[in-house]
Amino acid sequence: MKLLSVFALLVATAWAPAASAATAAAVAPQMTAHVVLDTTVTGTGQPIVLPTGDARVVGLLVEIPPGYAPGYHKHPYPRYAYVLAGHLDMQDI
């Protein structure tokens, strides 16, 4: 399984070959996510502030199984991913 730790405002996604329609309905792999950090302050307690205002940082540990295919989609905010195993394909447009 592919594991990745995402330290951003939300989770990144993976692109993988999709299963056939008949098989996908029967055994559709599912992605799981566990929050490991959700904060608006630094480690010393100071507020996290960007030039445009306050910020919130959410860190997730995400498990993306082989065959999971979320389809094309966009996120309205920046994301960062650190891949622990496997690979992650994404497009920056």
MIVEXKOL-122905 format. One record per atom (N, C-alpha, C): residue in one letter; atom name; chain; x, y, z; residue number from 1. Coordinates in Angstrom, 1 decimal. Atoms other than C-alpha are relative to their C-alpha. Layout:
  aa  at  ch      xx      yy      zz    i
   A  CA   A       X       Y       Z  NUM
...
This chain:
  aa  at  ch      xx      yy      zz    i
   M   N   A     0.8    -1.2     0.0    1
   M  CA   A     0.0     0.0     0.0    1
   M   C   A     0.9     1.2     0.0    1
   K   N   A    -0.8    -1.2     0.0    2
   K  CA   A     1.1     3.5    -0.6    2
   K   C   A    -0.4     0.8     1.3    2
   L   N   A     0.3    -0.9    -1.2    3
   L  CA   A     1.5     5.7     2.5    3
   L   C   A     0.6     1.3    -0.3    3
   L   N   A    -0.6    -1.3     0.1    4
   L  CA   A     2.0     9.3     2.5    4
   L   C   A    -0.4     0.9     1.2    4
   S   N   A     0.3    -0.9    -1.1    5
   S  CA   A     2.1    12.0     5.2    5
   S   C   A    -0.2     1.4    -0.7    5
   V   N   A     0.3    -1.2     0.7    6
   V  CA   A     0.5    15.2     4.1    6
   V   C   A     0.0     1.1     1.1    6
   F   N   A    -0.1    -1.1    -0.9    7
   F  CA   A     1.4    18.4     5.9    7
   F   C   A    -0.4     1.2    -0.8    7
   A   N   A     0.6    -1.1     0.8    8
   A  CA   A    -0.9    21.0     4.4    8
   A   C   A    -1.3     0.3     0.5    8
   L   N   A     1.4    -0.3    -0.5    9
   L  CA   A    -4.4    22.3     4.6    9
   L   C   A    -0.9    -1.1    -0.4    9
   L   N   A     0.8     1.2     0.3   10
   L  CA   A    -5.7    19.0     3.2   10
   L   C   A     0.8    -1.0    -0.7   10
   V   N   A    -0.8     1.1     0.6   11
   V  CA   A    -4.7    15.8     1.6   11
   V   C   A     0.2     0.1    -1.5   11
   A   N   A    -0.2     0.1     1.4   12
   A  CA   A    -3.2    15.3    -1.7   12
   A   C   A    -0.6    -1.3    -0.5   12
   T   N   A     0.6     1.1     0.5   13
   T  CA   A    -4.5    12.7    -4.0   13
   T   C   A     0.9    -0.8    -0.9   13
   A   N   A    -0.8     0.8     0.9   14
   A  CA   A    -3.1     9.8    -6.0   14
   A   C   A    -0.8    -0.4    -1.2   14
   W   N   A     0.6     0.4     1.2   15
   W  CA   A    -3.8     8.7    -9.5   15
   W   C   A     0.5    -1.5    -0.3   15
   A   N   A    -0.3     1.4     0.2   16
   A  CA   A    -3.9     4.9   -10.1   16
   A   C   A    -0.9    -0.5    -1.1   16
   P   N   A     0.9     0.6     1.0   17
   P  CA   A    -5.3     2.7   -12.8   17
   P   C   A    -1.3    -0.4     0.6   17
   A   N   A     1.3     0.3    -0.6   18
   A  CA   A    -9.0     2.3   -12.3   18
   A   C   A    -0.4    -1.5    -0.4   18
   A   N   A     0.5     1.3     0.2   19
   A  CA   A   -10.6    -1.1   -12.0   19
   A   C   A    -1.2     0.0    -1.0   19
   S   N   A     1.1     0.0     0.9   20
   S  CA   A   -13.3    -2.2   -14.5   20
   S   C   A    -1.3     0.4     0.8   20
   A   N   A     1.2    -0.5    -0.7   21
   A  CA   A   -16.8    -0.8   -13.7   21
   A   C   A    -0.7    -1.1     0.8   21
   A   N   A     0.6     1.1    -0.7   22
   A  CA   A   -18.1    -4.3   -12.7   22
   A   C   A     0.8    -0.3     1.3   22
   T   N   A    -0.8     0.3    -1.1   23
   T  CA   A   -15.2    -5.0   -10.4   23
   T   C   A     0.1     1.1     1.0   23
   A   N   A    -0.1    -1.1    -0.8   24
   A  CA   A   -15.0    -1.5    -9.0   24
   A   C   A    -1.2     0.1     1.0   24
   A   N   A     1.1     0.0    -0.9   25
   A  CA   A   -18.5    -1.7    -7.5   25
   A   C   A     0.1    -1.1     1.1   25
   A   N   A    -0.1     1.1    -1.0   26
   A  CA   A   -17.7    -5.0    -5.8   26
   A   C   A     1.1     0.1     1.0   26
   V   N   A    -1.2    -0.1    -0.8   27
   V  CA   A   -14.3    -4.3    -4.4   27
   V   C   A     0.7     1.3    -0.1   27
   A   N   A    -0.6    -1.3     0.2   28
   A  CA   A   -13.7    -0.6    -4.6   28
   A   C   A     1.0     0.3     1.2   28
   P   N   A    -0.9    -0.4    -1.1   29
   P  CA   A   -10.5     0.3    -2.6   29
   P   C   A    -0.3     1.4     0.5   29
   Q   N   A     0.3    -1.3    -0.7   30
   Q  CA   A   -10.9     3.1    -0.1   30
   Q   C   A     1.3     0.6     0.6   30
   M   N   A    -1.1    -0.8    -0.6   31
   M  CA   A    -8.5     5.8     1.0   31
   M   C   A    -0.4     0.3     1.4   31
   T   N   A     0.3    -0.3    -1.4   32
   T  CA   A    -8.2     6.4     4.7   32
   T   C   A     1.0     1.2     0.4   32
   A   N   A    -0.8    -1.2    -0.5   33
   A  CA   A    -6.9     9.6     6.5   33
   A   C   A    -0.2     0.1     1.5   33
   H   N   A     0.0    -0.2    -1.5   34
   H  CA   A    -6.0    10.2    10.2   34
   H   C   A     0.7     1.3     0.3   34
   V   N   A    -0.6    -1.3    -0.3   35
   V  CA   A    -5.4    13.7    11.5   35
   V   C   A     1.1    -0.2     1.1   35
   V   N   A    -1.1     0.1    -1.0   36
   V  CA   A    -2.0    13.9    13.3   36
   V   C   A     0.3     1.4     0.6   36
   L   N   A    -0.2    -1.4    -0.4   37
   L  CA   A    -2.0    17.8    13.6   37
   L   C   A    -1.1     0.8    -0.5   37
   D   N   A     1.0    -1.0     0.4   38
   D  CA   A    -4.6    20.5    13.5   38
   D   C   A     0.2     1.2     0.9   38
   T   N   A    -0.4    -1.2    -0.8   39
   T  CA   A    -3.4    23.9    14.7   39
   T   C   A     0.0     1.3    -0.7   39
   T   N   A    -0.1    -1.3     0.5   40
   T  CA   A    -3.4    27.6    14.2   40
   T   C   A     1.1     0.7     0.7   40
   V   N   A    -1.2    -0.6    -0.7   41
   V  CA   A    -0.3    28.2    16.4   41
   V   C   A     1.2    -0.8    -0.3   41
   T   N   A    -1.3     0.6     0.2   42
   T  CA   A     3.4    27.4    16.1   42
   T   C   A     0.3    -0.9     1.3   42
   G   N   A    -0.4     0.8    -1.1   43
   G  CA   A     5.2    25.0    18.5   43
   G   C   A     0.2     0.8     1.3   43
   T   N   A    -0.2    -0.9    -1.2   44
   T  CA   A     5.9    28.0    20.8   44
   T   C   A    -1.2     0.7     0.4   44
   G   N   A     1.2    -0.7    -0.4   45
   G  CA   A     2.3    29.1    20.9   45
   G   C   A    -0.3     1.2    -0.8   45
   Q   N   A     0.3    -1.2     0.7   46
   Q  CA   A     2.5    32.0    18.5   46
   Q   C   A    -0.9    -0.3    -1.2   46
   P   N   A     1.0     0.2     1.1   47
   P  CA   A    -0.3    32.4    15.9   47
   P   C   A     0.8    -0.1    -1.3   47
   I   N   A    -0.5     0.2     1.3   48
   I  CA   A     0.5    31.2    12.4   48
   I   C   A    -0.7     1.1    -0.9   48
   V   N   A     0.5    -1.1     0.8   49
   V  CA   A     0.0    34.3    10.2   49
   V   C   A     0.7     0.1    -1.3   49
   L   N   A    -0.4    -0.2     1.3   50
   L  CA   A     0.3    34.7     6.5   50
   L   C   A    -0.2     1.5    -0.4   50
   P   N   A     0.2    -1.3     0.4   51
   P  CA   A     0.5    38.0     4.6   51
   P   C   A    -1.5     0.3    -0.2   51
   T   N   A     1.4    -0.2     0.3   52
   T  CA   A    -3.2    37.5     3.7   52
   T   C   A    -0.9    -0.2     1.2   52
   G   N   A     0.8     0.2    -1.2   53
   G  CA   A    -4.3    36.7     7.3   53
   G   C   A     0.5    -1.3     0.7   53
   D   N   A    -0.3     1.2    -0.8   54
   D  CA   A    -4.4    33.8     9.8   54
   D   C   A    -0.1    -1.2    -0.9   54
   A   N   A    -0.1     1.3     0.7   55
   A  CA   A    -3.7    30.3     8.7   55
   A   C   A    -0.3    -1.2     1.0   55
   R   N   A     0.3     1.2    -0.8   56
   R  CA   A    -4.7    26.8     9.9   56
   R   C   A     0.8    -1.1    -0.7   56
   V   N   A    -0.8     1.1     0.5   57
   V  CA   A    -2.3    23.8     9.4   57
   V   C   A    -0.6    -1.3     0.5   57
   V   N   A     0.5     1.3    -0.3   58
   V  CA   A    -3.7    20.3     9.2   58
   V   C   A     1.0    -1.0    -0.6   58
   G   N   A    -0.8     1.1     0.5   59
   G  CA   A    -1.4    17.3     9.0   59
   G   C   A    -0.7    -1.3     0.1   59
   L   N   A     0.7     1.2     0.1   60
   L  CA   A    -2.7    14.0     7.9   60
   L   C   A     0.9    -1.2    -0.3   60
   L   N   A    -0.7     1.2     0.5   61
   L  CA   A    -1.4    10.4     7.6   61
   L   C   A    -1.0    -0.7    -0.9   61
   V   N   A     1.0     0.5     0.9   62
   V  CA   A    -3.1     9.1     4.5   62
   V   C   A     0.5    -1.3    -0.6   62
   E   N   A    -0.3     1.3     0.6   63
   E  CA   A    -3.2     5.5     3.2   63
   E   C   A    -0.8    -0.1    -1.3   63
   I   N   A     0.7     0.2     1.3   64
   I  CA   A    -4.0     5.1    -0.5   64
   I   C   A     0.3    -1.4    -0.5   64
   P   N   A    -0.3     1.4     0.4   65
   P  CA   A    -4.4     1.5    -1.5   65
   P   C   A     0.2    -0.1    -1.5   65
   P   N   A    -0.2     0.2     1.4   66
   P  CA   A    -3.3     0.2    -4.9   66
   P   C   A    -1.4    -0.1    -0.7   66
   G   N   A     1.3     0.1     0.8   67
   G  CA   A    -6.1     0.6    -7.5   67
   G   C   A    -0.9     1.2     0.4   67
   Y   N   A     0.9    -1.1    -0.3   68
   Y  CA   A    -7.6     3.7    -5.8   68
   Y   C   A     0.1     1.0    -1.1   68
   A   N   A     0.0    -1.0     1.1   69
   A  CA   A    -8.6     6.2    -8.5   69
   A   C   A    -1.0     1.1     0.3   69
   P   N   A     1.0    -1.0    -0.4   70
   P  CA   A   -10.3     9.4    -7.2   70
   P   C   A    -0.5     0.8    -1.2   70
   G   N   A     0.4    -0.7     1.2   71
   G  CA   A   -10.6    10.8   -10.7   71
   G   C   A     0.6     1.4     0.1   71
   Y   N   A    -0.5    -1.3     0.1   72
   Y  CA   A    -9.6    14.3   -11.8   72
   Y   C   A    -0.8     0.9     0.9   72
   H   N   A     0.6    -1.0    -0.9   73
   H  CA   A   -10.3    17.0    -9.2   73
   H   C   A     1.0     1.1     0.4   73
   K   N   A    -0.9    -1.1    -0.4   74
   K  CA   A    -8.9    20.3    -7.8   74
   K   C   A    -0.3     0.3     1.5   74
   H   N   A     0.1    -0.5    -1.3   75
   H  CA   A    -8.2    21.7    -4.4   75
   H   C   A     0.1     1.5     0.0   75
   P   N   A    -0.1    -1.5     0.1   76
   P  CA   A    -8.8    25.4    -3.7   76
   P   C   A     1.1     0.6     0.9   76
   Y   N   A    -1.0    -0.5    -0.9   77
   Y  CA   A    -5.8    25.7    -1.4   77
   Y   C   A     1.3    -0.8    -0.2   77
   P   N   A    -1.2     0.8     0.2   78
   P  CA   A    -2.1    24.6    -1.3   78
   P   C   A     0.0    -1.3     0.7   78
   R   N   A    -0.2     1.2    -0.7   79
   R  CA   A    -1.2    21.1    -0.4   79
   R   C   A     1.5    -0.4    -0.2   79
   Y   N   A    -1.4     0.5     0.1   80
   Y  CA   A     2.2    19.4     0.3   80
   Y   C   A    -0.1    -1.5     0.4   80
   A   N   A     0.0     1.4    -0.3   81
   A  CA   A     2.9    15.7     0.4   81
   A   C   A     1.4    -0.5     0.2   81
   Y   N   A    -1.2     0.7    -0.2   82
   Y  CA   A     5.7    13.5     1.7   82
   Y   C   A    -0.3    -1.5    -0.2   82
   V   N   A     0.4     1.4     0.3   83
   V  CA   A     5.5    10.0     0.2   83
   V   C   A     0.9    -0.9     0.7   83
   L   N   A    -0.8     0.9    -0.7   84
   L  CA   A     6.7     7.3     2.5   84
   L   C   A     0.3    -1.3    -0.8   84
   A   N   A    -0.2     1.2     0.8   85
   A  CA   A     6.2     4.4     0.1   85
   A   C   A    -0.9     0.1    -1.2   85
   G   N   A     0.8    -0.1     1.2   86
   G  CA   A     5.0     4.0    -3.5   86
   G   C   A     0.3     1.2    -0.7   86
   H   N   A    -0.2    -1.2     0.7   87
   H  CA   A     4.5     6.9    -5.8   87
   H   C   A    -1.3     0.8    -0.1   87
   L   N   A     1.2    -0.9     0.1   88
   L  CA   A     2.1     9.8    -6.2   88
   L   C   A     0.1     0.8    -1.3   88
   D   N   A     0.0    -0.8     1.3   89
   D  CA   A     1.2    11.3    -9.6   89
   D   C   A    -1.0     1.1     0.2   89
   M   N   A     0.9    -1.1    -0.1   90
   M  CA   A    -0.3    14.8    -9.6   90
   M   C   A     0.4     1.0    -1.1   90
   Q   N   A    -0.2    -1.0     1.0   91
   Q  CA   A    -0.6    17.7   -12.0   91
   Q   C   A    -0.2     1.4     0.6   91
   D   N   A     0.2    -1.3    -0.5   92
   D  CA   A    -0.1    21.3   -11.2   92
   D   C   A    -0.4     0.9    -1.2   92
   I   N   A     0.6    -0.8     1.1   93
   I  CA   A    -2.3    23.5   -13.4   93
   I   C   A    -0.4     1.3     0.5   93
